[in-house]
Amino acid sequence: MEQAGRPRRLHTLLASALASLLAACAPPAVQRGSVATPVPPPPPAPTSPAQVAPVGPPSGTPVRPGPPGPSVARTPREYRRDAATHLYSLQPERIFKGRLPPMLYAVGVLEVDLDARGQPLRLNWLRAPRHAPEVVAEIERMVRAAAPFPTPLRLGRVTYTDTWLWDKSGRFQLDTLTEGQD
């Protein structure tokens, strides 16, 4: 007989916990047993540019966007575009704008293995720019720092390959999003 009452007590306990939680989330004027107090109006909006306070981190501080949205790519080739766009969004000052010059400082082909959460598992150079070990190190640093990548929803784990086109200025383009070369 005692077991039959146990689910009812558990149900009552859960219901009262949920009601307490909802009451705690309600605005003060709606909570039971509280006296409604008027909410002060928001301060007036600034009228001159001098009154506007800067929003965000101090200048020179890198701003990292929130986590990337999921990728709905069906193939590693489609996913490559999402990964390249993600890398570009995190390094806008490093992207070479316009057509690349005819002679590049370094060209490398990197294969990246990502888990189902977009975390890099392995970086594998298919063609490393061996004459520029600093470029290899910088690309690997950028890829690891870009984690998490867009979550490959349809693929689960994914391995994609992209070609890094590196200018002597230290700026780059990825072959997936290149603007061409003179």
N, C-alpha and C positions, 0 to 999 in steps of 0.2 A: 504494500500500500504506500510505503514511503517513497518508492521509486516513481510512482505515478505523479506525486506532488513535486518532484524535483524539476522536471521540465517546466512546470508552471512557475515555480519560483525563479528559475533561470530566466524565463521569458519576462517576468515582472521586473527582475533586476536589470536586464538589458533595456527594457522600455524606459525605466526610470533614468538610467544612465544616459540614454539618447535624449530624453526630454531635458535633462540637466545641461547636456552639451548644447542643445539648440537654444535653451534659454540664455546660456552664457554668451552665445554668438549674436543674440538679438541686440539692437540698439537700446541704450538705457531707457528711453521713453516707452519701450514696449515690454520690458521685463516686468514680470509680476512682482508686486510688493515694493516696487521702487517708485519714487516720486519723479514725475517727468520734469526735467529741467531743460530749458531752452538751449539749443546749440547756438553758439555765437556765429554770426555770419563770417564768411571768409574775408580776409583782408582785401582791400581794393587792389586791383591790378596796377602795376607800375605804369606811369604815363609817359615817362621819358626814358631814352636808352640808358641814361646814367643810373636809373633806379633798378635796372634789370641786373640781377646777380648772375654770374656765370654758373652754368649747370654742368656737372660732370667732373672728371679728374682734371688736375692742373695740366696746362699745356705741356706737351712733351711726354706725357704718360701714355703708354700704349693702351688702347681700348680694345678689349676682347669681347666680341659679340657673344650672345648666349649660345647654348648648345645648338648644333645644326639640326634642321628638320630631318625626318627620315627620307631615305632614298627609295623610290619605287622602281628602280632600274631592274630590268629582267635579265640583263647580261653584264658581264664584267666590263665590256666596252661601253655600255650605257652608264654604268656606275662611274667609270673613269671621268666623265663630264661632271658628275656631282662632286667627286673628290677634288677635281681641278678648281671648280668654282669655290669650294670650301677653302682650299689653300689660298686662292686669290683674295678672298674676303678677309683673311687673317694677315695678309702681307701686302696691302695696297701700295705702300710706298716702295716695295721691291719689284713691282711688275714693270717690265719694259713697255712703255707706251708706243704704239705704232709698229711699223715694219722693222724687223731686226736688220742689223747691218750684214753684209755678205760674209764677213769673217767673225765667227763667234769665239769667245775665249774657251768655252767648254760645252760639250754636248754629252749628256749621260742618259742612259735608259735604266729606269728603276722599276722594279717589281715590288709591290706592297701587298702583304697579306694582312687582312683585317678580320677581326672576330665579329660575331653577330652584334656587338655593341659599338662597333666602329673603332675599336682600339687596335693599333698596329701590333701584329704578332711577330712579323719578320720583314726586313728590308733586304732585297737581293738585287745587286747590281748586275744587269745583263750586259751593260757596256758602261764602265766607269771611266770618267775623265782622269786617267792616272797621272797626267802631267799637272793636274790641279787638285791635289789632295784637300786643300782648303775648301774647294767647291763641294767635294764629296761630303766632307764633314758638315758644311753648312746646310746642304740639302737634307741630310739625315736629321740634323737638329730641327729644321723646319717641319719635316714630316712628323716627327715624334711630338713636337710642341703643338701641332694642329689637332691632336687627339682630344676629344673623340671626333671621328669623321662621321658623315651622315650614316645613320643606321641602315644597313642593307636589308630592308624588310623582306623582299621577295627572294633574296639570294642567301640569306643567313650569313655565313662566312663568305668573304670574297677576296680574290686576288686580282689586282688590276695592274697594268703597266702604263707608264707615261714617260715621255722623253722631255728632259729638262734642257732648255736652250738658254745658256748662260752668257751674258754680255760681260765685257771687261769692266764695266761700271759696277758690277755686282748685282745688277737687276736681271730678271729672267722672264721667260714665258714658258708655258707648258705647251707641248705640241697640240694637245687637245683644244686649247683656246688661243693658239697663236694667231697673230695678225699678219703673218707672212714674213718673208725675208727678201731683201734686195739682192 
